[in-house]
């Protein structure tokens, strides 16, 4: 069913920053581009790329560029248990002549209840959906839609569909519908996961629809807490940091419990686990079937029901694994890229995620030395070790030297640069080496040469945040990641400070960024909105993966990983692939988070063959007699499909080579770069929020 058009977009898009890979960009622009990547990671993702600049123009006295008009688009759509599509978001830059379609699909808050007998709004979730239709227009496509999850948890599927839906169709064919959804608690899906909203005054005696909580006042308190909590740094910043950071997270979790209590135990905070989201995806697939069937009275047999086609990145791989484990007979085509190790993710501290992080930092040292003058941190005759020494000199100066401060050039307040801030920034750069290493080099060179004032752009005027609509800020800063990740734990987490410190010390033997990662991991301490997961995925017994009974799915899953990934190592992809019968594995010879971190036509063609022709790369194969014992190092000694990347850091994508490509290859590469450019703005995990907005 289709409705009238909603909203519009003026053709003039917001300006994009110069691409860090363009060697002719000036130093300030490189630094700005670097800061953008970091700010998107440190703060949070708003459902549109370049959100920082949209916010910057909104706050400044500069003429604001024209972007997407979202006023009343979602409020104007009446939620329904069936798909009722509305034309929306016209003239998105790069989307061609197709308009998008929006819908709000009503699903149960609690799937133990019947969706047709839910009563009031407190029992419902309204999923925001954006469809990039197939080229045959508004009619139902013969292909099921490809659902997208960009990771997080907390990333907006509607946003990435708007900005890379056409690029996805360039990879898989314009007959492939692309459907992005905001998972429960996130983006334009309602209700939003927000622990901080103030309760209504006692004089208001109606239900929550008549007496809503005040998100605006709650946002003010949230930002005050962020400033206070951020002052403690990391758990190893001082002797008191750990106990106060732990107390702060426990305090927020108590706040979440209190809000759930005000809703009678029926808040989204209690019902945000990945198992719920997997069930939502099944609801979307079933609703699509009903829309395709139209007025047909005949009910589909179980064997006739559509199966899920899905592309999940980072946390989105855990969502895909969860779906396949819960509904193995509804698996169609699942591409899981940047694979989460379910065992460790569900444990109190996801410690094994940093296995390869420091190796990517060394890739920076190597590629900078090889790039020569293209790398701002390079000096004549440098080796990778020389670049490494200069890097560590900068970090040591910030950590152990005299504090660095300057007066903000625009807002005239003192700014103090800390080693914690810049180590967070370096960590975030490791997600996107192709796009971020050039900016990272400029930033490090400015620090090395003590040009500190250049960093003023990274620090805004928090007083002006009061000018921003509170609803927009709640979209930017909410509790979706906390609610999802903490609800996914196999048991409630209640570690003592000594246990947290021990976990950090173990992690620190693997990576120098263990303290950064612990800022995320410790937020589940004291979370008690815990319900029994219908299917925990952990291999509680341990043992070699090739000895665990494999799970059969209706079609084999395709797992993908870079050789080096900062938070989801290749070993995790091998391990998870071995959990599913016939699952294929592709390794891309590149560094960064998810294979989209580096464009590869080889990888894209494997994906295209998998979706369009059902061609599955072979499962991992190991030498005869390999059982691993208690050591999982054997996981990296197998054989599987390998693809080379078409680009490297510091402008290694040769323009002459691109010009010489066949037309199909050139279009494919352009589509991959578009997907890469969108997904780089999505923080794959929310790195500890700090006072940098």
C-alpha positions as CSV (number, residue, x, y, z in Angstrom):
1,X,0.0,0.0,0.0
2,X,1.4,3.4,-0.9
3,X,0.6,6.9,0.4
4,X,1.3,10.4,-0.6
5,X,4.8,11.9,-0.8
6,X,6.3,13.4,2.3
7,X,9.1,15.9,2.7
8,X,11.5,17.1,0.1
9,X,15.1,17.9,-0.4
10,X,16.5,21.0,-2.1
11,X,19.0,19.9,-4.7
12,X,21.9,21.8,-3.1
13,X,23.7,19.4,-0.7
14,X,25.7,20.3,2.3
15,X,29.4,20.7,1.4
16,X,31.6,17.7,1.9
17,X,35.1,18.0,3.3
18,X,38.0,17.4,1.0
19,X,38.8,13.6,0.8
20,X,41.9,12.9,3.0
21,X,43.3,10.8,0.2
22,X,43.5,13.8,-2.2
23,X,47.2,14.8,-2.1
24,X,46.6,18.4,-3.1
25,X,44.4,19.2,-0.1
26,X,45.8,21.9,2.2
27,X,47.1,21.1,5.7
28,X,44.1,22.8,7.5
29,X,41.7,20.8,5.3
30,X,43.5,17.6,6.1
31,X,43.3,18.3,9.8
32,X,39.6,19.2,9.5
33,X,38.9,15.9,7.7
34,X,40.8,14.1,10.4
35,X,38.9,15.8,13.1
36,X,35.6,14.9,11.4
37,X,36.4,11.2,11.5
38,X,37.3,11.5,15.2
39,X,34.3,13.6,16.2
40,X,31.9,11.1,14.5
41,X,33.5,8.4,16.6
42,X,34.0,10.2,19.9
43,X,30.5,11.6,20.1
44,X,27.8,9.7,18.2
45,X,26.3,9.0,14.8
46,X,23.4,11.1,13.7
47,X,21.4,9.6,10.8
48,X,23.1,11.5,8.0
49,X,26.7,11.8,6.9
50,X,28.8,14.8,8.0
51,X,26.5,15.4,10.9
52,X,29.2,17.5,12.6
53,X,29.1,20.1,9.8
54,X,25.3,20.1,9.8
55,X,25.4,20.9,13.5
56,X,28.2,23.4,13.0
57,X,26.2,25.4,10.5
58,X,23.2,25.2,12.7
59,X,25.1,26.7,15.6
60,X,27.2,29.2,13.7
61,X,26.2,32.6,12.2
62,X,27.3,31.3,8.7
63,X,24.6,30.8,6.1
64,X,23.3,27.3,6.6
65,X,23.5,24.9,3.7
66,X,20.3,23.2,2.6
67,X,20.1,19.5,3.6
68,X,17.4,17.0,4.1
69,X,14.1,18.4,5.4
70,X,12.9,15.8,7.9
71,X,10.3,18.0,9.6
72,X,7.2,16.0,10.1
73,X,8.2,13.2,7.7
74,X,8.1,10.5,10.3
75,X,5.5,12.1,12.5
76,X,3.2,12.3,9.4
77,X,3.4,8.5,8.9
78,X,0.8,6.5,10.8
79,X,2.4,3.3,12.1
80,X,0.8,0.0,10.9
81,X,1.3,-3.7,11.3
82,X,1.4,-3.8,7.5
83,X,3.8,-2.0,5.2
84,X,2.3,1.3,4.0
85,X,4.8,3.0,1.9
86,X,5.1,6.8,1.5
87,X,7.3,8.6,-1.1
88,X,9.9,10.5,0.9
89,X,13.4,12.0,0.8
90,X,13.4,13.2,-2.8
91,X,16.5,14.3,-4.6
92,X,19.1,12.8,-2.2
93,X,22.5,13.6,-3.7
94,X,23.7,10.7,-5.8
95,X,20.4,8.8,-5.6
96,X,19.5,9.3,-9.3
97,X,15.9,9.7,-10.3
98,X,14.4,7.3,-7.9
99,X,12.6,8.5,-4.8
100,X,12.7,6.6,-1.6
101,X,9.8,5.2,0.3
102,X,9.3,5.3,4.0
103,X,7.1,3.3,6.4
104,X,6.6,2.7,10.1
105,X,6.0,-0.9,10.9
106,X,4.4,-1.7,14.3
107,X,5.8,-4.7,16.1
108,X,5.4,-5.9,19.7
109,X,7.6,-4.5,22.4
110,X,7.5,-8.0,23.9
111,X,7.1,-10.8,21.4
112,X,5.4,-13.0,24.0
113,X,2.4,-10.8,23.3
114,X,0.2,-10.8,20.1
115,X,0.8,-7.8,18.0
116,X,-3.0,-7.5,17.4
117,X,-3.8,-7.4,21.1
118,X,-1.2,-5.0,22.4
119,X,-3.5,-2.3,23.8
120,X,-1.8,1.0,24.5
121,X,1.3,2.5,22.9
122,X,3.6,1.3,25.8
123,X,3.4,-2.2,24.3
124,X,4.5,-1.3,20.8
125,X,7.6,-0.5,18.8
126,X,7.3,1.5,15.5
127,X,10.2,0.6,13.3
128,X,11.4,3.3,10.8
129,X,12.0,1.8,7.4
130,X,13.5,3.4,4.3
131,X,13.3,1.6,1.0
132,X,15.4,2.2,-2.1
133,X,13.1,0.5,-4.6
134,X,14.2,-1.7,-7.5
135,X,14.2,-0.1,-10.9
136,X,10.7,-1.5,-11.7
137,X,9.3,1.3,-9.6
138,X,6.8,1.0,-6.8
139,X,5.7,-2.6,-7.7
140,X,7.0,-5.4,-5.6
141,X,10.3,-6.7,-6.8
142,X,10.9,-10.4,-7.6
143,X,13.9,-10.1,-5.3
144,X,13.5,-9.8,-1.6
145,X,14.9,-6.6,-0.1
146,X,18.4,-6.5,1.2
147,X,18.2,-5.3,4.8
148,X,21.2,-3.2,6.1
149,X,22.7,-2.8,9.5
150,X,25.8,-0.6,9.7
151,X,27.0,-1.6,13.1
152,X,27.3,0.1,16.5
153,X,25.2,-1.1,18.1
154,X,23.5,2.2,17.5
155,X,24.0,2.8,13.8
156,X,21.0,4.0,11.7
157,X,20.1,1.7,8.8
158,X,17.7,4.3,7.3
159,X,20.6,6.8,7.1
160,X,23.0,4.6,5.3
161,X,20.3,3.4,2.9
162,X,19.6,7.0,1.9
163,X,23.2,7.7,1.1
164,X,24.5,4.4,-0.2
165,X,21.4,2.7,-1.5
166,X,22.2,3.6,-5.1
167,X,25.8,2.4,-4.7
168,X,24.6,-0.9,-3.3
169,X,22.4,-1.3,-6.4
170,X,25.4,-0.5,-8.6
171,X,27.2,-3.5,-7.0
172,X,24.3,-6.0,-7.0
173,X,22.1,-4.7,-9.8
174,X,19.3,-2.1,-9.9
175,X,16.7,-4.9,-9.5
176,X,17.8,-5.3,-5.9
177,X,15.6,-3.4,-3.4
178,X,17.6,-2.0,-0.4
179,X,15.8,-1.7,2.9
180,X,17.3,0.2,5.8
181,X,15.7,0.1,9.2
182,X,16.5,1.8,12.5
183,X,16.7,-1.0,15.1
184,X,14.6,-0.6,18.2
185,X,15.7,2.2,20.5
186,X,17.6,4.0,17.6
187,X,17.1,6.9,15.2
188,X,13.6,7.4,14.0
189,X,12.3,4.2,15.4
190,X,10.1,4.8,18.5
191,X,10.4,4.7,21.4
192,X,14.0,5.9,21.6
193,X,16.3,4.4,24.2
194,X,16.8,7.3,26.6
195,X,17.5,6.8,30.3
196,X,17.8,10.5,31.1
197,X,14.4,11.9,30.1
198,X,12.8,13.6,33.1
199,X,9.5,12.3,34.5
200,X,6.4,14.4,34.0
201,X,5.2,16.5,37.0
202,X,3.1,14.7,39.6
203,X,0.1,16.9,38.6
204,X,-0.1,15.1,35.3
205,X,-2.1,11.9,35.9
206,X,-2.6,10.6,32.3
207,X,-0.7,7.7,30.6
208,X,2.7,8.2,28.9
209,X,1.1,9.4,25.7
210,X,-0.6,12.2,27.6
211,X,2.2,12.9,30.1
212,X,5.4,12.2,28.2
213,X,8.8,12.4,29.8
214,X,10.8,15.6,29.2
215,X,13.8,14.6,26.9
216,X,15.1,18.2,26.7
217,X,15.7,18.6,30.4
218,X,17.2,15.1,30.5
219,X,19.6,16.1,27.8
220,X,21.0,19.0,29.8
221,X,21.7,16.6,32.7
222,X,23.3,14.1,30.4
223,X,25.7,16.6,29.0
224,X,26.6,17.8,32.4
225,X,27.4,14.2,33.4
226,X,29.4,13.7,30.3
227,X,31.6,16.6,31.2
228,X,32.0,15.4,34.7
229,X,32.7,11.8,33.9
230,X,35.1,12.7,31.0
231,X,37.3,14.5,33.5
232,X,38.4,11.2,35.0
233,X,40.0,10.1,31.7
234,X,40.6,6.4,31.4
235,X,40.7,3.8,34.1
236,X,44.5,4.1,34.4
237,X,44.7,7.9,34.1
238,X,45.0,8.3,37.9
239,X,44.7,6.3,41.1
240,X,41.1,7.3,41.5
241,X,39.8,7.2,37.9
242,X,38.7,3.6,38.0
243,X,36.5,3.8,41.0
244,X,34.8,7.0,39.9
245,X,34.3,5.8,36.3
246,X,32.8,2.6,37.6
247,X,30.5,4.6,40.0
248,X,29.5,6.8,37.1
249,X,28.4,3.9,34.9
250,X,26.6,2.2,37.7
251,X,24.8,5.5,38.4
252,X,23.6,5.7,34.8
253,X,22.5,2.1,34.9
254,X,20.4,2.9,38.0
255,X,18.9,5.8,36.1
256,X,17.9,3.3,33.3
257,X,16.4,1.0,35.9
258,X,14.4,3.9,37.4
259,X,13.0,4.9,34.0
260,X,12.0,1.3,33.2
261,X,10.3,1.2,36.6
262,X,8.2,4.3,35.7
263,X,7.0,2.5,32.7
264,X,6.0,-0.6,34.7
265,X,8.9,-2.7,33.4
266,X,7.7,-2.2,29.8
267,X,10.3,0.3,28.6
268,X,12.4,-0.2,25.4
269,X,15.4,-0.4,27.7
270,X,14.3,-3.8,28.9
271,X,13.4,-5.0,25.4
272,X,16.4,-3.8,23.2
273,X,18.5,-7.0,23.0
274,X,19.8,-8.3,19.7
275,X,17.4,-11.2,20.0
276,X,14.5,-8.7,19.9
277,X,16.0,-7.0,16.9
278,X,16.5,-10.3,15.1
279,X,12.8,-11.0,15.7
280,X,12.0,-7.5,14.3
281,X,13.9,-8.4,11.1
282,X,11.7,-11.5,10.7
283,X,8.7,-9.3,11.2
284,X,10.0,-7.0,8.4
285,X,10.4,-10.0,6.0
286,X,6.9,-11.3,6.8
287,X,5.4,-7.9,6.3
288,X,7.2,-7.7,2.9
289,X,5.5,-10.9,2.0
290,X,2.1,-9.6,2.9
291,X,2.7,-6.4,0.9
292,X,3.8,-8.4,-2.1
293,X,0.8,-10.7,-1.8
294,X,-1.6,-7.7,-1.6
295,X,-5.2,-8.7,-1.3
296,X,-4.5,-12.4,-1.8
297,X,-6.5,-14.4,0.7
298,X,-4.2,-17.4,0.5
299,X,-1.7,-17.7,3.4
300,X,1.8,-18.7,2.4
301,X,3.0,-22.1,3.4
302,X,6.1,-22.1,5.6
303,X,8.2,-23.2,2.7
304,X,6.9,-20.3,0.6
305,X,7.8,-17.6,3.0
306,X,10.6,-15.3,2.0
307,X,14.0,-15.6,3.5
308,X,16.2,-12.9,4.8
309,X,18.7,-11.1,2.5
310,X,21.0,-9.1,4.7
311,X,24.3,-7.2,4.8
312,X,25.6,-6.5,8.3
313,X,28.8,-4.8,9.3
314,X,30.6,-5.0,12.7
315,X,27.9,-5.4,15.4
316,X,25.6,-6.1,12.5
317,X,27.4,-9.5,12.0
318,X,26.4,-10.5,15.6
319,X,22.8,-9.5,14.6
320,X,23.1,-11.7,11.5
321,X,24.5,-14.6,13.5
322,X,21.7,-14.2,16.1
323,X,19.1,-14.3,13.4
324,X,20.6,-17.4,11.7
325,X,20.7,-19.1,15.1
326,X,17.1,-18.3,16.0
327,X,15.6,-18.8,12.5
328,X,17.9,-21.0,10.5
329,X,15.2,-22.0,8.0
330,X,14.7,-18.3,7.1
331,X,18.2,-17.6,6.0
332,X,18.4,-16.4,2.4
333,X,21.6,-14.5,1.7
334,X,23.6,-13.2,4.8
335,X,26.8,-11.3,4.2
336,X,28.5,-10.7,7.5
337,X,31.5,-8.3,7.3
338,X,33.8,-7.4,10.2
339,X,32.8,-10.4,12.3
340,X,32.1,-10.2,16.0
341,X,33.2,-13.2,18.1
342,X,29.8,-14.0,19.8
343,X,31.6,-15.8,22.7
344,X,33.6,-12.8,23.8
345,X,30.9,-10.3,23.0
346,X,28.5,-12.0,25.3
347,X,31.1,-12.3,28.1
348,X,31.6,-9.5,30.7
349,X,34.6,-8.0,28.9
350,X,35.0,-8.4,25.1
351,X,38.8,-8.8,25.5
352,X,39.9,-10.5,22.4
353,X,38.7,-7.8,20.0
354,X,42.1,-5.9,20.1
355,X,44.3,-8.8,18.8
356,X,45.3,-6.9,15.7
357,X,44.8,-3.3,16.7
358,X,48.5,-2.4,17.2
359,X,49.5,-4.2,14.0
360,X,47.4,-1.6,12.1
361,X,49.3,1.2,13.9
362,X,52.5,-0.3,12.6
363,X,50.9,-0.3,9.1
364,X,50.7,3.4,9.5
365,X,54.4,3.6,10.3
366,X,55.3,1.4,7.3
367,X,53.0,3.2,4.8
368,X,54.1,6.6,6.0
369,X,57.8,5.7,5.4
370,X,56.9,4.2,2.0
371,X,54.8,7.3,1.0
372,X,57.6,9.7,1.6
373,X,56.6,13.3,1.2
374,X,52.9,12.3,0.8
375,X,52.9,11.6,4.5
376,X,53.2,14.8,6.6
377,X,55.0,13.0,9.5
378,X,57.7,11.8,7.1
379,X,61.3,13.1,7.3
380,X,64.0,12.4,4.7
381,X,65.4,8.9,5.1
382,X,62.7,7.7,7.5
383,X,62.2,4.0,8.2
384,X,59.0,2.7,9.8
385,X,60.9,2.7,13.1
386,X,61.8,6.4,12.6
387,X,58.1,7.3,12.1
388,X,57.2,5.2,15.2
389,X,59.7,7.1,17.3
390,X,58.3,10.4,16.3
391,X,54.7,9.1,17.0
392,X,55.7,7.9,20.5
393,X,57.5,11.2,21.2
394,X,54.2,13.1,20.6
395,X,52.2,10.7,22.8
396,X,54.8,10.8,25.6
397,X,55.0,14.6,25.5
398,X,51.2,14.8,26.0
399,X,51.2,12.1,28.7
400,X,54.4,12.9,30.7
401,X,55.4,16.4,29.6
402,X,54.1,19.8,30.7
403,X,50.4,20.1,30.0
404,X,49.6,21.7,26.6
405,X,47.0,24.5,26.6
406,X,45.9,27.3,24.3
407,X,43.1,29.8,24.0
408,X,40.3,28.8,21.6
409,X,40.6,31.1,18.6
410,X,36.8,31.5,18.2
411,X,35.2,31.0,21.6
412,X,38.0,32.4,23.8
413,X,38.2,29.8,26.5
414,X,41.3,27.7,27.5
415,X,41.7,24.3,25.9
416,X,43.9,21.6,27.4
417,X,45.1,18.8,25.1
418,X,45.4,15.5,26.8
419,X,47.0,12.2,25.8
420,X,43.7,10.4,26.4
421,X,42.0,12.5,23.8
422,X,44.6,11.9,21.2
423,X,44.9,8.2,21.9
424,X,41.1,8.0,21.3
425,X,41.6,9.8,18.1
426,X,44.5,7.5,16.9
427,X,42.3,4.5,17.8
428,X,39.5,5.8,15.7
429,X,41.8,6.4,12.7
430,X,42.7,2.7,12.7
431,X,39.2,2.0,11.5
432,X,39.7,3.7,8.2
433,X,43.4,3.7,7.1
434,X,42.7,4.5,3.5
435,X,40.8,7.7,4.4
436,X,42.2,8.6,7.8
437,X,46.0,8.0,7.6
438,X,46.7,11.2,5.7
439,X,44.8,13.3,8.2
440,X,46.4,11.4,11.1
441,X,49.8,12.2,9.7
442,X,49.0,15.9,9.5
443,X,47.6,15.9,13.1
444,X,50.7,14.1,14.4
445,X,53.0,16.5,12.6
446,X,51.2,19.5,14.0
447,X,51.6,18.0,17.5
448,X,55.2,17.2,16.9
449,X,56.0,20.8,15.7
450,X,53.8,22.2,18.5
451,X,51.3,23.9,16.3
452,X,48.5,23.4,18.9
453,X,46.1,26.2,17.9
454,X,45.1,24.3,14.8
455,X,43.1,22.0,17.0
456,X,40.6,24.7,18.0
457,X,38.2,23.3,15.4
458,X,37.8,20.2,17.5
459,X,36.3,22.0,20.4
460,X,32.9,23.7,20.1
461,X,30.9,26.1,22.3
462,X,28.8,23.9,24.5
463,X,26.7,26.9,25.5
464,X,25.4,27.1,21.9
465,X,24.1,23.6,22.2
466,X,21.1,25.1,23.9
467,X,20.1,26.5,20.5
468,X,19.7,23.0,19.0
469,X,16.4,21.3,19.2
470,X,16.5,18.8,22.1
471,X,15.0,16.1,19.9
472,X,17.9,16.3,17.5
473,X,20.4,16.0,20.4
474,X,18.6,12.9,21.7
475,X,19.0,11.4,18.3
476,X,22.7,12.1,18.7
477,X,23.2,11.1,22.3
478,X,21.1,8.3,23.6
479,X,21.4,5.0,25.5
480,X,20.8,2.6,22.6
481,X,24.3,1.1,22.7
482,X,24.2,0.6,26.4
483,X,20.8,-1.0,26.4
484,X,21.6,-3.4,23.5
485,X,25.1,-4.4,24.4
486,X,24.4,-4.9,28.1
487,X,21.2,-6.8,27.4
488,X,23.2,-9.2,25.1
489,X,25.5,-10.4,27.9
490,X,25.0,-14.0,28.8
491,X,24.7,-13.1,32.5
492,X,24.4,-9.8,34.4
493,X,27.8,-8.1,34.8
494,X,28.8,-7.0,38.3
495,X,32.6,-6.8,38.4
496,X,34.4,-5.2,41.3
497,X,37.0,-2.5,40.5
498,X,39.7,-5.1,41.1
499,X,38.2,-7.4,38.5
500,X,37.9,-4.6,36.0
501,X,41.5,-3.7,36.6
502,X,42.5,-7.3,36.1
503,X,40.6,-7.5,32.8
504,X,42.3,-4.3,31.6
505,X,45.7,-5.6,32.5
506,X,45.1,-8.8,30.6
507,X,43.9,-6.8,27.6
508,X,46.9,-4.5,27.8
509,X,49.2,-7.4,27.1
510,X,47.6,-7.5,23.7
511,X,47.2,-3.8,22.8
512,X,48.2,-0.3,24.0
513,X,44.6,0.7,23.4
514,X,43.2,-1.5,26.1
515,X,42.3,1.5,28.3
516,X,40.4,3.1,25.4
517,X,38.4,-0.1,24.8
518,X,37.7,-0.6,28.5
519,X,35.8,2.8,28.5
520,X,33.2,1.0,26.4
521,X,33.3,-2.4,28.0
522,X,32.8,-1.3,31.6
523,X,29.5,0.5,30.9
524,X,27.5,-2.7,31.5
525,X,28.6,-3.0,35.1
526,X,25.5,-3.0,37.2
527,X,23.0,-3.2,34.3
528,X,20.0,-5.1,35.7
529,X,17.4,-4.8,33.0
530,X,18.2,-8.3,32.2
531,X,16.0,-10.9,30.6
532,X,16.8,-14.5,29.7
533,X,18.1,-14.5,26.1
534,X,16.2,-17.2,24.2
535,X,19.4,-18.3,22.5
536,X,22.8,-17.4,24.0
537,X,25.5,-18.1,21.4
538,X,28.5,-18.6,23.6
539,X,30.5,-21.8,23.3
540,X,30.4,-22.3,27.1
541,X,32.2,-25.7,26.9
542,X,35.2,-24.3,24.9
543,X,37.2,-26.6,22.7
544,X,38.2,-26.5,19.1
545,X,35.7,-25.0,16.7
546,X,35.9,-27.8,14.2
547,X,34.7,-30.2,16.9
548,X,31.5,-28.2,17.8
549,X,28.3,-29.5,16.0
550,X,27.6,-27.1,13.1
551,X,24.3,-25.3,12.7
552,X,22.4,-25.9,9.5
553,X,20.9,-22.9,7.8
554,X,18.6,-22.9,4.7
555,X,21.4,-21.2,2.7
556,X,25.1,-20.9,3.7
557,X,26.3,-17.7,5.3
558,X,29.1,-15.6,3.8
559,X,31.6,-14.2,6.4
560,X,34.1,-11.5,5.4
561,X,37.1,-9.9,7.2
562,X,40.2,-7.9,6.5
563,X,43.5,-9.4,7.3
564,X,43.9,-6.8,10.0
565,X,40.9,-5.3,11.8
566,X,41.2,-3.1,14.8
567,X,38.2,-4.5,16.7
568,X,36.9,-7.6,14.9
569,X,40.0,-9.7,14.1
570,X,40.2,-12.2,11.3
571,X,40.3,-15.1,13.8
572,X,36.8,-14.2,14.9
573,X,35.5,-14.6,11.3
574,X,37.1,-18.0,10.9
575,X,35.7,-19.1,14.3
576,X,32.2,-18.0,13.5
577,X,32.2,-19.4,10.0
578,X,33.0,-22.8,11.5
579,X,29.8,-22.6,13.6
580,X,27.6,-22.9,10.5
581,X,27.4,-25.7,8.0
582,X,28.8,-24.8,4.6
583,X,29.5,-21.1,5.5
584,X,32.0,-19.4,3.2
585,X,34.8,-17.2,4.3
586,X,36.6,-14.4,2.4
587,X,39.7,-12.6,3.6
588,X,40.5,-9.2,2.1
589,X,44.2,-8.4,2.2
590,X,43.9,-5.0,3.7
591,X,43.7,-3.2,7.1
592,X,40.7,-1.4,8.7
593,X,37.3,-2.2,10.1
594,X,35.2,-4.3,7.7
595,X,36.2,-4.9,4.1
596,X,34.7,-1.6,2.9
597,X,37.6,0.1,4.6
598,X,39.5,-0.6,1.3
599,X,37.8,-0.9,-2.1
600,X,38.3,-4.3,-3.7
601,X,36.6,-5.2,-7.0
602,X,37.5,-8.8,-6.3
603,X,35.5,-8.8,-3.0
604,X,32.6,-7.0,-4.7
605,X,32.4,-9.6,-7.4
606,X,32.3,-12.4,-4.8
607,X,29.5,-10.6,-3.0
608,X,27.7,-10.1,-6.3
609,X,28.0,-13.7,-7.2
610,X,26.8,-14.8,-3.8
611,X,23.6,-12.5,-3.9
612,X,22.7,-12.9,-7.6
613,X,23.9,-16.5,-8.4
614,X,24.2,-18.2,-5.0
615,X,27.9,-18.8,-5.4
616,X,29.4,-19.4,-1.9
617,X,33.1,-19.3,-1.4
618,X,34.3,-22.6,0.2
619,X,34.4,-23.0,4.0
620,X,37.7,-22.7,5.9
621,X,39.8,-25.8,5.4
622,X,42.5,-27.0,7.8
623,X,45.4,-29.4,7.6
624,X,44.4,-33.0,8.4
625,X,44.5,-33.8,12.1
626,X,44.3,-30.2,13.2
627,X,42.1,-30.0,16.3
628,X,43.5,-26.9,18.1
629,X,43.2,-28.3,21.6
630,X,42.9,-25.4,24.0
631,X,44.8,-23.1,21.7
632,X,42.8,-21.4,18.9
633,X,45.9,-20.2,17.1
634,X,45.3,-22.9,14.5
635,X,42.3,-20.8,13.3
636,X,44.7,-18.7,11.3
637,X,46.5,-21.7,9.7
638,X,43.7,-22.7,7.4
639,X,42.8,-22.0,3.8
640,X,40.0,-19.9,2.4
641,X,39.2,-17.4,-0.4
642,X,41.5,-14.3,-0.5
643,X,41.0,-11.1,-2.3
644,X,43.4,-8.3,-2.8
645,X,42.4,-4.6,-2.3
646,X,42.6,-2.0,-5.1
647,X,43.8,0.8,-2.8
648,X,46.2,1.5,0.0
649,X,46.9,4.5,2.4
650,X,48.3,7.8,1.2
651,X,46.7,8.0,-2.2
652,X,47.8,4.5,-3.4
653,X,44.8,4.3,-5.8
654,X,46.3,5.2,-9.1
655,X,44.1,7.5,-11.3
656,X,45.7,6.1,-14.5
657,X,44.8,2.6,-13.5
658,X,41.2,3.6,-12.8
659,X,41.0,5.3,-16.2
660,X,42.2,2.2,-17.9
661,X,39.5,-0.1,-16.3
662,X,36.6,-1.5,-18.1
663,X,33.4,0.5,-17.7
664,X,31.8,-2.1,-15.4
665,X,34.9,-2.2,-13.2
666,X,35.1,1.5,-13.0
667,X,31.5,1.9,-12.0
668,X,31.9,-0.9,-9.4
669,X,34.9,0.8,-7.9
670,X,33.0,4.1,-7.7
671,X,30.2,2.4,-5.9
672,X,32.6,0.8,-3.5
673,X,34.1,4.2,-2.7
674,X,30.7,5.6,-2.1
675,X,29.8,2.8,0.4
676,X,33.2,3.3,2.0
677,X,32.6,7.1,2.4
678,X,29.3,6.6,4.0
679,X,30.2,3.9,6.4
680,X,33.4,5.7,7.6
681,X,31.0,8.2,9.3
682,X,29.4,5.5,11.3
683,X,31.4,4.7,14.5
684,X,31.6,0.9,14.5
685,X,31.5,1.2,18.3
686,X,30.7,4.2,20.4
687,X,34.1,5.2,21.8
688,X,33.7,6.8,25.3
689,X,31.7,10.0,24.9
690,X,33.9,13.0,25.9
691,X,33.5,16.7,26.1
692,X,34.3,17.2,22.4
693,X,31.3,18.4,20.5
